[in-house]
Amino acid sequence: MDIGAQYGPLRAEIDAAIAGVLDSGRFILGPHVAGLEAEISERLGGRPCVGVANGTDALVIALNALDVGPGDEVITTPYTFYATAEAIARLGATPVFCDIDPDDFCIDPELIAERITSRTRAILPVHIFGHAANMPAIRAIGARHGLPVVEDAAQAFGGACDGASIGALGDIATISFFPTKNLPGIGDGGMVVCRDQDVAARVRRLRFHGSADKVVFQEVGYNSRLDELQAAVIRIFLRHVDDWNDGRRAAADAYATAGLGEFMRLPSERAGVRHIYHLYMARHDDRDALAKGLGARGVSSAVYYGIPMHLQPVFARLGYRPGDLPVAEACAARALALPMHPHLTTEHVEEVVTAVAEVIGQVPARG
């Protein structure tokens, strides 16, 4: 990633925004938080948005607002960052892991129904790496069984599925503004997007100690508020996120044009989906050797979710064993994140592809 390449041209505007907040003396739930909530709401069809302290809190509060708690089950993917499953467990509920689609890394909707029990309270798909989960199929399952669908959209702001924006596809959605996300902040930050105004009112109450007015406390809540300084900066970045996402898509196209598909399995894009390539995850059977060879040639890469959630020690009590979710386990063993950011040049891409070819012992076709 090259965070500096995104922030650099905006530095004067960022500095002015931070100075404006300092001069105002409004640091908690001020006009920039309200402004950011309104601007993201406008992008997402008018759905009410509530800024919170980080993406993990967004998940916990969203599930809490749906009354998920001890004894409940939430169906989700094993191939995601730990926060997705952690949020479920934090509320005393049990994450029920469902295997993934081998093409898009997202939860496989064809396997969800068989995991629904009398204790199932919600379905929590993740739009992983910037690719939308199959929300039409997942929504249909949720409607059939009376289950809300919670979108984990931490990695996919600006993506779409069948013409609808990620974040406005389920009953409630969560966003992360972690600095490496495609819509970043300069620290922690998150947001909950609600379809229902009553749920949104509860989320607002939960983020502020369970109170709507700081006087009457209706339930046990959280101290989880999006920082005014963060909101001021994120509002600047929001104006550029579409261009940044276009840059990511162009970089993905450049990888394909440069012949990377001769050596690795490239990420795919399901029909009707706008993939924003938060991460560029290609696959190779000898992933670890490839990563080592790339590093020796000065090309950075990273393994994401090399131990899927169902095999993490913290969830050993759930009884999953290696081989239980074979697609997720295969992806965890083979997927490698290659350089990806909005300012990745054709020359950078060709350098990466050449390095991959050298490690694998081949020469990419030219022409």
PALUMDO-418494 format. One record per atom (N, C-alpha, C): x, y, z. Coordinates in pm, whole numbers, padded with zeros to 5 digits, always signed. Layout:
<atoms>
XYZ ...
</atoms>
This chain:
<atoms>
+00085-00118+00000 +00000+00000+00000 +00089+00124+00000 +00032+00234-00050 +00105+00361-00049 +00010+00469+00001 -00005+00476+00133 -00099+00570+00193 -00058+00714+00164 +00072+00739+00167 +00121+00874+00145 +00083+00929+00008 +00077+00842-00092 +00042+00887-00227 -00102+00939-00231 -00189+00885-00143 -00326+00935-00137 -00334+01065-00058 -00267+01071+00055 -00280+01185+00144 -00201+01306+00096 -00087+01282+00033 +00005+01390-00001 -00060+01507-00072 -00130+01486-00183 -00188+01600-00255 -00296+01674-00176 -00347+01612-00070 -00456+01672+00008 -00407+01732+00140 -00276+01735+00159 -00222+01769+00290 -00267+01909+00336 -00265+02008+00248 -00303+02143+00289 -00449+02147+00333 -00534+02077+00260 -00676+02073+00295 -00698+01999+00427 -00624+01891+00448 -00633+01817+00574 -00587+01903+00690 -00474+01971+00674 -00423+02057+00781 -00524+02165+00817 -00588+02224+00715 -00686+02329+00741 -00808+02274+00814 -00850+02153+00778 -00966+02092+00844 -00936+02064+00991 -00816+02012+01019 -00778+01984+01158 -00769+02114+01237 -00710+02217+01177 -00700+02346+01245 -00839+02403+01274 -00931+02384+01181 -01067+02433+01201 -01135+02367+01319 -01114+02236+01336 -01171+02166+01450 -01108+02218+01580 -00977+02232+01580 -00909+02283+01700 -00960+02422+01737 -00978+02506+01637 -01027+02642+01663 -01169+02642+01715 -01249+02545+01670 -01390+02541+01708 -01411+02498+01853 -01320+02415+01904 -01338+02361+02038 -01444+02253+02046 -01498+02208+01932 -01598+02102+01927 -01528+01972+01888 -01512+01881+01982 -01434+01761+01957 -01516+01631+01960 -01633+01635+02022 -01715+01515+02036 -01852+01538+01974 -01888+01454+01877 -02020+01461+01811 -02053+01604+01767 -01959+01662+01695 -01977+01797+01645 -02030+01800+01502 -02020+01914+01435 -02078+01930+01302 -02014+01843+01196 -01887+01807+01210 -01825+01721+01108 -01878+01578+01116 -01902+01529+01236 -01962+01396+01250 -02101+01397+01187 -02182+01497+01221 -02315+01506+01162 -02308+01521+01011 -02212+01600+00963 -02197+01619+00820 -02158+01491+00748 -02064+01417+00806 -02023+01291+00745 -02138+01191+00744 -02210+01183+00854 -02326+01092+00858 -02425+01127+00748 -02451+01255+00728 -02546+01298+00625 -02494+01268+00485 -02364+01289+00463 -02307+01270+00329 -02304+01122+00291 -02272+01036+00387 -02274+00893+00355 -02417+00844+00341 -02507+00898+00422 -02649+00863+00407 -02699+00896+00267 -02660+01012+00216 -02702+01052+00081 -02652+00953-00024 -02531+00903-00005 -02476+00805-00100 -02549+00671-00091 -02606+00643+00024 -02666+00512+00048 -02818+00518+00052 -02874+00604-00030 -03019+00606-00047 -03096+00664+00068 -03031+00749+00150 -03101+00812+00260 -03107+00730+00387 -03038+00617+00392 -03039+00537+00515 -02969+00613+00628 -03025+00610+00747 -02961+00680+00859 -02827+00618+00894 -02729+00703+00920 -02592+00660+00949 -02550+00715+01085 -02475+00633+01159 -02434+00670+01294 -02284+00645+01307 -02207+00749+01330 -02063+00736+01346 -02026+00680+01482 -01934+00585+01483 -01887+00523+01608 -01734+00521+01607 -01675+00470+01714 -01532+00486+01736 -01445+00404+01642 -01493+00291+01595 -01413+00206+01507 -01502+00101+01442 -01446+00028+01347 -01524-00071+01275 -01568-00188+01360 -01486-00227+01459 -01524-00337+01547 -01643-00297+01634 -01639-00177+01692 -01754-00129+01768 -01879-00122+01680 -01862-00085+01555 -01977-00079+01465 -02045-00216+01457 -01967-00322+01446 -02022-00457+01441 -02092-00494+01571 -02024-00469+01683 -02081-00504+01813 -02212-00429+01836 -02211-00299+01810 -02330-00218+01834 -02443-00256+01738 -02409-00284+01612 -02512-00325+01516 -02581-00454+01562 -02503-00552+01605 -02561-00677+01653 -02639-00656+01781 -02586-00573+01870 -02655-00540+01995 -02791-00475+01965 -02794-00386+01867 -02918-00318+01831 -03022-00414+01775 -02978-00529+01726 -03069-00632+01677 -03100-00735+01785 -03057-00706+01908 -03083-00793+02024 -03014-00928+02016 -02901-00934+01947 -02820-01056+01950 -02753-01066+02087 -02760-01185+02148 -02703-01199+02281 -02675-01343+02317 -02651-01370+02443 -02616-01505+02488 -02718-01609+02442 -02665-01720+02393 -02750-01829+02347 -02788-01821+02201 -02765-01703+02139 -02798-01686+01997 -02684-01735+01909 -02715-01756+01782 -02616-01791+01681 -02623-01690+01566 -02509-01659+01510 -02501-01572+01393 -02417-01644+01288 -02473-01661+01170 -02403-01731+01062 -02313-01631+00990 -02186-01668+00974 -02091-01578+00909 -01983-01659+00838 -01889-01589+00779 -01781-01650+00704 -01660-01676+00793 -01586-01783+00766 -01461-01805+00839 -01343-01731+00777 -01363-01676+00657 -01252-01614+00584 -01269-01462+00590 -01225-01406+00702 -01242-01265+00730 -01148-01226+00842 -01139-01096+00869 -01062-01052+00984 -01136-01092+01112 -01058-01113+01216 -01110-01164+01343 -01225-01082+01400 -01227-00951+01375 -01328-00864+01435 -01470-00910+01401 -01491-00966+01284 -01625-01010+01245 -01679-01113+01343 -01599-01217+01368 -01641-01322+01461 -01631-01275+01605 -01532-01193+01634 -01514-01142+01769 -01636-01065+01816 -01695-00985+01728 -01812-00905+01765 -01928-00994+01806 -01945-01104+01737 -02051-01199+01772 -02025-01258+01910 -01902-01305+01931 -01867-01368+02058 -01869-01267+02172 -01835-01141+02145 -01833-01038+02248 -01971-01023+02313 -02077-01049+02237 -02213-01037+02289 -02264-01166+02351 -02177-01266+02360 -02216-01393+02418 -02283-01488+02320 -02291-01448+02195 -02349-01534+02092 -02242-01623+02030 -02283-01716+01948 -02192-01813+01886 -02182-01786+01736 -02060-01764+01685 -02045-01757+01540 -02056-01896+01479 -02140-01908+01380 -02156-02034+01306 -02094-02011+01170 -01986-02082+01142 -01909-02054+01021 -01961-02136+00903 -01973-02066+00791 -02023-02124+00667 -01915-02107+00561 -01890-02210+00482 -01781-02205+00384 -01809-02100+00277 -01707-02072+00197 -01710-01960+00104 -01714-02006-00041 -01748-01913-00127 -01747-01936-00271 -01602-01929-00319 -01555-02025-00395 -01413-02024-00436 -01380-01913-00535 -01480-01853-00597 -01451-01750-00696 -01436-01611-00636 -01518-01577-00535 -01515-01440-00484 -01474-01429-00338 -01441-01541-00272 -01397-01544-00132 -01509-01511-00032 -01630-01482-00078 -01740-01445+00011 -01819-01568+00054 -01898-01553+00159 -01980-01663+00209 -02065-01721+00097 -02076-01853+00093 -02150-01923-00012 -02296-01932+00029 -02386-01859-00038 -02526-01859+00004 -02593-01996-00004 -02542-02082-00091 -02604-02215-00104 -02584-02301+00020 -02491-02262+00106 -02462-02341+00226 -02522-02281+00353 -02581-02163+00341 -02630-02093+00461 -02749-02165+00523 -02847-02203+00441 -02973-02255+00494 -02953-02377+00583 -02857-02462+00547 -02836-02584+00625 -02777-02557+00762 -02731-02434+00786 -02674-02398+00915 -02773-02322+01004 -02890-02294+00953 -02990-02222+01031 -03056-02317+01131 -03062-02273+01256 -03127-02349+01361 -03227-02258+01433 -03292-02311+01534 -03387-02232+01612 -03318-02120+01689 -03186-02127+01702 -03111-02025+01776 -03051-01919+01686 -03063-01935+01555 -03003-01839+01462 -03074-01705+01474 -02996-01600+01490 -03054-01466+01509 -03025-01372+01393 -02918-01398+01315 -02882-01308+01205 -02786-01379+01111 -02774-01323+00992 -02674-01366+00894 -02580-01248+00872 -02449-01275+00879 -02350-01166+00871 -02250-01196+00759 -02283-01158+00635 -02185-01172+00526 -02082-01060+00531 -01964-01087+00475 -01857-00988+00464 -01829-00964+00317 -01825-00838+00278 -01787-00802+00140 -01634-00801+00136 -01577-00918+00128 -01435-00935+00155 -01348-00883+00041 -01242-00815+00078 -01142-00761-00014 -01199-00660-00113 -01324-00615-00091 -01386-00518-00181 -01486-00575-00276 -01511-00708-00269 -01607-00774-00357 -01736-00801-00280 -01849-00764-00337 -01978-00782-00270 -02013-00930-00255 -02062-00966-00138 -02123-01098-00121 -02248-01105-00207 -02298-01225-00228 -02417-01245-00313 -02540-01205-00233 -02563-01074-00224 -02669-01024-00138 -02810-01058-00183 -02842-01063-00312 -02978-01104-00347 -03012-01243-00293 -02919-01337-00307 -02944-01472-00257 -02949-01474-00104 -02859-01399-00040 -02855-01397+00107 -02980-01329+00164 -03022-01220+00103 -03144-01153+00149 -03265-01244+00136 -03269-01321+00028 -03382-01412+00008 -03386-01517+00118 -03270-01568+00157 -03265-01666+00266 -03308-01600+00397 -03258-01479+00422 -03297-01409+00543 -03446-01384+00550 -03505-01341+00438 -03649-01315+00436 -03729-01442+00459 -03683-01551+00400 -03754-01679+00413 -03756-01729+00556 -03650-01698+00631 -03639-01749+00767 -03658-01640+00873 -03692-01519+00830 -03715-01411+00925 -03590-01365+00995 -03477-01364+00924 -03349-01329+00984 -03295-01200+00924 -03252-01104+01007 -03189-00984+00953 -03053-01016+00893 -03014-00937+00793 -02884-00953+00729 -02798-00832+00763 -02682-00858+00824 -02589-00754+00865 -02471-00755+00768 -02449-00646+00697 -02335-00637+00604 -02211-00588+00677 -02105-00665+00671 -01974-00615+00712 -01910-00555+00587 -01919-00423+00578 -01870-00351+00460 -01738-00280+00487 -01661-00329+00584 -01538-00261+00625 -01440-00245+00510 -01442-00338+00414 -01342-00337+00308 -01398-00297+00172 -01518-00240+00167 -01583-00233+00036 -01661-00104+00011 -01626+00006+00076 -01702+00128+00054 -01689+00172-00092 -01802+00199-00156 -01802+00239-00295 -01826+00125-00392 -01825+00002-00341 -01858-00113-00424 -02008-00123-00443 -02048-00213-00531 -02191-00226-00562 -02225-00369-00603 -02353-00399-00594 -02406-00530-00635 -02540-00506-00703 -02548-00544-00829 -02671-00527-00908 -02720-00382-00905 -02627-00289-00912 -02662-00148-00919 -02688-00081-00786 -02689-00156-00678 -02713-00100-00545 -02582-00092-00469 -02567+00012-00389 -02442+00035-00317 -02424-00062-00202 -02304-00114-00188 -02269-00188-00067 -02292-00096+00053 -02352-00151+00156 -02390-00073+00272 -02539-00041+00275 -02605-00059+00160 -02750-00037+00151 -02819-00161+00099 -02759-00277+00124 -02810-00401+00068 -02879-00490+00172 -02850-00468+00299 -02905-00552+00403 -02992-00472+00499 -03012-00525+00618 -03092-00456+00719 -03009-00356+00798 -02882-00385+00810 -02790-00296+00882 -02650-00325+00829 -02565-00225+00825 -02431-00243+00770 -02330-00170+00857 -02205-00215+00848 -02098-00153+00925 -01984-00115+00832 -01922-00001+00863 -01811+00053+00784 -01694+00079+00878 -01574+00057+00827 -01453+00091+00901 -01378+00199+00825 -01322+00296+00901 -01239+00401+00843 -01093+00384+00884 -01053+00262+00914 -00913+00234+00948 -00823+00288+00837 -00703+00339+00870 -00622+00410+00771 -00590+00334+00642 -00592+00201+00643 -00561+00128+00520 -00685+00094+00438 -00804+00130+00487 -00926+00101+00411 -00935+00191+00288 -01022+00153+00195 -01030+00234+00073 -01097+00369+00097 -01183+00380+00199 -01225+00511+00251 -01166+00522+00390 -01050+00585+00402 -00977+00582+00529 -01000+00705+00615 -00958+00693+00739 -00935+00807+00825 -00787+00818+00851 -00751+00893+00953 -00611+00901+00995 -00597+00842+01135 -00684+00749+01165 -00688+00679+01293 -00806+00585+01289 -00858+00549+01406 -00974+00461+01411 -01102+00538+01386 -01200+00470+01330 -01332+00528+01309 -01422+00424+01244 -01552+00437+01266 -01646+00344+01207 -01783+00407+01193 -01874+00333+01128 -02010+00383+01108 -02105+00265+01098 -02226+00286+01149 -02334+00190+01136 -02439+00251+01045 -02481+00176+00943 -02582+00221+00848 -02706+00136+00868 -02820+00199+00890 -02942+00127+00925 -03050+00145+00818 -03130+00043+00800 -03246+00057+00712 -03363+00118+00788 -03371+00089+00917 -03485+00126+01000 -03448+00242+01093 -03533+00344+01097 -03506+00461+01181 -03504+00426+01330 -03589+00334+01372 -03592+00296+01513 -03462+00226+01554 -03411+00141+01465 -03283+00075+01492 -03172+00179+01499 -03176+00277+01407 -03075+00383+01408 -03079+00462+01539 -03199+00488+01589 -03211+00561+01716 -03149+00480+01830 -03166+00348+01824 -03106+00266+01928 -02954+00264+01915 -02904+00260+01792 -02759+00264+01772 -02701+00394+01828 -02769+00505+01803 -02721+00633+01858 -02720+00630+02011 -02820+00567+02068 -02826+00556+02213 -02714+00467+02265 -02692+00356+02197 -02590+00261+02241 -02450+00322+02234 -02423+00406+02133 -02289+00462+02119 -02257+00559+02232 -02362+00609+02301 -02344+00708+02406 -02401+00655+02537 -02343+00544+02586 -02374+00491+02718 -02520+00452+02736 -02592+00428+02627 -02732+00388+02640 -02826+00503+02668 -02785+00623+02634 -02867+00741+02664 -02888+00826+02538 -03008+00882+02527 -03037+00972+02417 -03013+01118+02454 -03003+01145+02584 -02994+01285+02627 -02890+01312+02736 -02808+01212+02769 -02704+01223+02872 -02762+01235+03014 -02894+01225+03024 -02959+01237+03155 -03029+01107+03194 -03108+01054+03102 -03181+00930+03125 -03107+00817+03053 -03072+00712+03126 -02997+00600+03069 -03090+00479+03061 -03118+00438+02939 -03219+00335+02915 -03164+00194+02911 -03034+00180+02884 -02974+00048+02876 -02823+00062+02891 -02755-00051+02908 -02610-00050+02915 -02556-00034+02773 -02484+00073+02750 -02433+00100+02616 -02282+00099+02610 -02228+00186+02528 -02085+00191+02502 -02041+00337+02499 -01914+00359+02517 -01855+00491+02492 -01785+00480+02357 -01859+00500+02249 -01807+00472+02115 -01857+00579+02019 -01782+00687+02010 -01824+00798+01926 -01714+00830+01824 -01755+00852+01701 -01659+00892+01598 -01601+01028+01635 -01470+01038+01631 -01400+01160+01669 -01424+01269+01566 -01444+01392+01613 -01469+01505+01524 -01351+01532+01431 -01229+01516+01481 -01112+01533+01395 -01111+01430+01282 -01142+01305+01317 -01148+01201+01214 -01255+01233+01111 -01373+01271+01158 -01482+01299+01066 -01447+01412+00969 -01378+01514+01020 -01339+01626+00933 -01250+01579+00819 -01156+01490+00850 -01064+01440+00748 -01134+01341+00655 -01216+01253+00711 -01287+01155+00627 -01378+01224+00527 -01436+01337+00565 -01520+01411+00471 -01440+01456+00349 -01315+01490+00369 -01228+01524+00256 -01206+01401+00169 -01171+01291+00233 -01143+01170+00157 -01266+01118+00083 -01383+01140+00141 -01507+01093+00078 -01524+01154-00061 -01476+01275-00079 -01488+01340-00209 -01397+01277-00314 -01301+01197-00270 -01203+01138-00362 -01216+00985-00374 -01300+00926-00292 -01300+00779-00284 -01339+00713-00417 -01429+00775-00493 -01467+00713-00620 -01350+00711-00718 -01276+00820-00722 -01157+00824-00809 -01054+00721-00760 -01037+00711-00629 -00943+00612-00575 -00987+00470-00611 -01116+00444-00601 -01165+00310-00636 -01145+00283-00785 -01167+00384-00867 -01141+00368-01011 -00993+00335-01034 -00905+00399-00957 -00762+00370-00970 -00729+00227-00932 -00796+00177-00829 -00776+00037-00789 -00823-00058-00899 -00938-00028-00955 -00990-00114-01064 -00897-00110-01185 -00842+00006-01214 -00748+00016-01326 -00623-00066-01298 -00576-00065-01174 -00459-00145-01139 -00488-00294-01153 -00609-00336-01114 -00647-00477-01131 -00650-00515-01278 -00704-00427-01362 -00703-00453-01506 -00561-00462-01559 -00472-00378-01505 -00333-00379-01551 -00265-00511-01518 -00295-00568-01402 -00239-00698-01367 -00280-00804-01470 -00406-00803-01508 -00453-00901-01606 -00388-00878-01741 -00380-00751-01783 -00320-00719-01912 -00172-00756-01916 -00104-00742-01802 +00039-00771-01796 +00069-00920-01790 -00032-01004-01785 -00011-01148-01792 +00003-01220-01660 -00037-01157-01550 -00025-01224-01421 -00104-01354-01416 -00214-01359-01493 -00296-01480-01495 -00226-01603-01549 -00111-01585-01614 -00033-01701-01660 +00033-01774-01543 +00046-01706-01430 +00123-01762-01319 +00042-01780-01191 -00065-01703-01178 -00146-01709-01057 -00293-01704-01095 -00377-01755-01006 -00522-01740-01024 -00561-01601-00979 -00617-01522-01070 -00649-01384-01041 -00783-01373-00969 -00803-01266-00893 -00935-01244-00834 -01038-01220-00944 -01160-01263-00920 -01264-01250-01021 -01370-01152-00975 -01458-01116-01066 -01566-01022-01038 -01696-01083-01088 -01785-01115-00994 -01913-01176-01031 -01996-01079-01114 -02073-01131-01206 -02159-01046-01290 -02246-00958-01203 -02251-00830-01237 -02333-00736-01162 -02265-00672-01044 -02140-00711-01016 -02068-00659-00900 -01965-00555-00944 -01952-00450-00866 -01843-00353-00884 -01743-00380-00772 -01635-00447-00806 -01527-00482-00714 -01437-00359-00699 -01404-00321-00575 -01318-00204-00558 -01177-00241-00510 -01147-00370-00502 -01011-00418-00479 -00943-00348-00361 -01010-00354-00247 -00943-00310-00124 -00809-00382-00110 -00810-00512-00138 -00688-00591-00149 -00692-00667-00281 -00576-00689-00339 -00567-00767-00462 -00515-00905-00426 -00607-01001-00419 -00576-01134-00369 -00568-01234-00484 -00447-01270-00522 -00424-01373-00623 -00380-01501-00553 -00392-01614-00623 -00366-01743-00558 -00259-01823-00632 -00180-01897-00551 -00079-01987-00606 -00061-02103-00510 -00038-02222-00566 -00030-02341-00481 +00087-02336-00384 +00197-02272-00425 +00314-02259-00336 +00326-02113-00293 +00222-02064-00229 +00210-01924-00193 +00326-01874-00108 +00364-01952-00008 +00465-01904+00087 +00602-01890+00020 +00636-01985-00067 +00763-01975-00140 +00760-01856-00236 +00645-01834-00298 +00632-01720-00388 +00650-01589-00311 +00586-01577-00196 +00598-01455-00115 +00744-01430-00076 +00814-01537-00037 +00955-01523+00000 +01039-01475-00117 +01013-01533-00234 +01088-01494-00352 +01059-01351-00394 +00936-01309-00382 +00902-01171-00415 +00972-01074-00321 +00973-01107-00193 +01040-01021-00096 +01188-01005-00127 +01251-01114-00172 +01393-01108-00208 +01417-01017-00328 +01311-00994-00407 +01322-00908-00524 +01264-00769-00499 +01237-00738-00374 +01190-00604-00339 +01043-00578-00364 +00965-00685-00380 +00821-00670-00402 +00747-00715-00277 +00675-00623-00216 +00602-00655-00094 +00476-00737-00126 +00443-00826-00035 +00319-00902-00043 +00277-00935+00100 +00157-00986+00117 +00109-01017+00251 +00007-01129+00246 +00007-01209+00352 -00093-01314+00368 -00203-01260+00457 -00326-01266+00409 -00441-01226+00489 -00524-01349+00524 -00549-01363+00653 -00636-01467+00706 -00582-01607+00675 -00452-01623+00700 -00387-01751+00677 -00438-01861+00769 -00497-01823+00882 -00567-01920+00967 -00713-01878+00968 -00800-01951+00901 -00941-01910+00899 -01002-01916+01040 -01110-01843+01057 -01166-01822+01191 -01204-01952+01261 -01254-02050+01189 -01301-02173+01255 -01186-02255+01313 -01062-02224+01270 -00945-02295+01322 -00861-02209+01416 -00909-02090+01451 -00838-02006+01546 -00850-02064+01687 -00746-02055+01768 -00752-02113+01904 -00869-02064+01987 -00905-01937+01970 -01012-01881+02052 -01145-01951+02029 -01162-02013+01911 -01288-02080+01880 -01276-02233+01883 -01170-02282+01944 -01152-02428+01953 -01271-02495+02021 -01334-02425+02115 -01447-02481+02189 -01566-02514+02099 -01568-02457+01978 -01680-02481+01888 -01667-02615+01816 -01549-02676+01821 -01533-02812+01771 -01503-02827+01624 -01469-02721+01555 -01432-02735+01414 -01296-02804+01402 -01279-02877+01293 -01153-02948+01267 -01103-02914+01126 -00973-02925+01102 -00923-02905+00966 -00998-02994+00867 -01037-02935+00756 -01113-03007+00656 -01262-02982+00663 -01309-02920+00772 -01453-02895+00785 -01504-02792+00684 -01422-02691+00655 -01460-02584+00560 -01350-02575+00455 -01350-02669+00361 -01234-02688+00274 -01203-02571+00181 -01304-02500+00134 -01277-02390+00041 -01205-02277+00114 -01256-02240+00232 -01190-02136+00311 -01047-02176+00345 -01027-02301+00380 -00893-02348+00417 -00799-02344+00297 -00850-02379+00179 -00766-02374+00058 -00729-02230+00025 -00823-02137+00036 -00793-01997+00008 -00694-01943+00110 -00710-01981+00236 -00618-01936+00340 -00476-01982+00313 -00462-02096+00248 -00330-02153+00221 -00268-02101+00091 -00349-02044+00001 -00300-02012-00133 -00305-01863-00169 -00387-01784-00101 -00408-01646-00143 -00296-01555-00093 -00257-01463-00180 -00149-01369-00148 -00190-01230-00196 -00180-01132-00106 -00209-00994-00143 -00087-00933-00211 -00106-00887-00334 -00001-00819-00409 -00021-00669-00399 +00079-00589-00435 +00064-00443-00424 -00064-00394-00491 -00138-00310-00420 -00263-00254-00471 -00292-00122-00401 -00299-00016-00479 -00344+00114-00430 -00381+00199-00551 -00450+00309-00530 -00502+00386-00644 -00396+00443-00737 -00273+00454-00689 -00169+00518-00769 -00066+00418-00822 -00104+00293-00824 -00015+00190-00878 -00002+00210-01029 +00119+00227-01077 +00140+00255-01219 +00155+00127-01299 +00146+00140-01430 +00168+00024-01519 +00308-00031-01500 +00404+00058-01477 +00542+00014-01455 +00553-00067-01326 +00484-00023-01221 +00483-00099-01097 +00425-00238-01119 +00313-00243-01190 +00246-00370-01216 +00337-00464-01294 +00402-00413-01397 +00491-00496-01477 +00608-00547-01394 +00656-00464-01302 +00765-00507-01213 +00720-00623-01126 +00597-00615-01074 +00544-00723-00991 +00528-00851-01074 +00470-00839-01192 +00447-00958-01275 +00579-01021-01316 +00677-00940-01348 +00809-00994-01384 +00869-01069-01266 +00856-01013-01147 +00910-01079-01028 +00838-01211-01002 +00707-01213-01019 +00631-01338-01003 +00681-01442-01103 +00698-01400-01227 +00745-01492-01330 +00883-01547-01298 +00971-01462-01248 +01106-01508-01214 +01103-01609-01101 +01021-01583-01000 +01014-01676-00887 +00959-01811-00931 +00859-01807-01015 +00797-01931-01061 +00884-02000-01167 +00979-01922-01223 +01072-01982-01317 +01027-01975-01460 +00945-01877-01491 +00897-01862-01627 +00916-01717-01671 +00891-01691-01795 +00899-01557-01848 +00763-01521-01903 +00702-01409-01862 +00568-01374-01910 +00568-01346-02059 +00462-01391-02123 +00446-01363-02265 +00426-01214-02286 +00486-01162-02391 +00471-01021-02425 +00404-01009-02562 +00338-00897-02580 +00279-00878-02711 +00140-00822-02701 
</atoms>
